């Protein structure tokens, strides 16, 4: 394992430990239902740390994470602070 937030999330949900603040932000975990969805998907092996890591590197991570969880049988809608769809929102005025 490395120091990726995906690895820390997988370790936390597997061992019933608290999720790090970084993983909470990166994976849009803002309530127990979302935590439980990740926990089920990871514990059953339907979602891996590598898949999670690749998802948060995508252009719209929340969309990719939602897709991963839905393929694992979960119905959660994930959003993250990194889900910018309008690049002009980044411009300095």
Phi, psi and omega in degrees: 000152177247191179265028178288149177295332177298320179293320180293324177296313181298317179297315182298311183288332179288324185257012182053044178254161176295146178278139180296154177303322179298318179291323177302315180290308184302324185253011175064033182272097181240009174200168183294328180296319179291317177303314181296323178296314176298318182300313179296315183295321181284315182296329179275355179081010180282339177228134181249165177299321179296319178296317179296316180299314179296324180296318182285347175273353183284171182295321178233084187302321182301321179295317179293319179294320177300316179299314179301313182293323178293322176294337178270004177093011179260152183247028181280147172253118184256137171226147180231164177293349183267004184276054178283124177255346180243103183298336180294342177294342181271348185291144177268123182249000000 
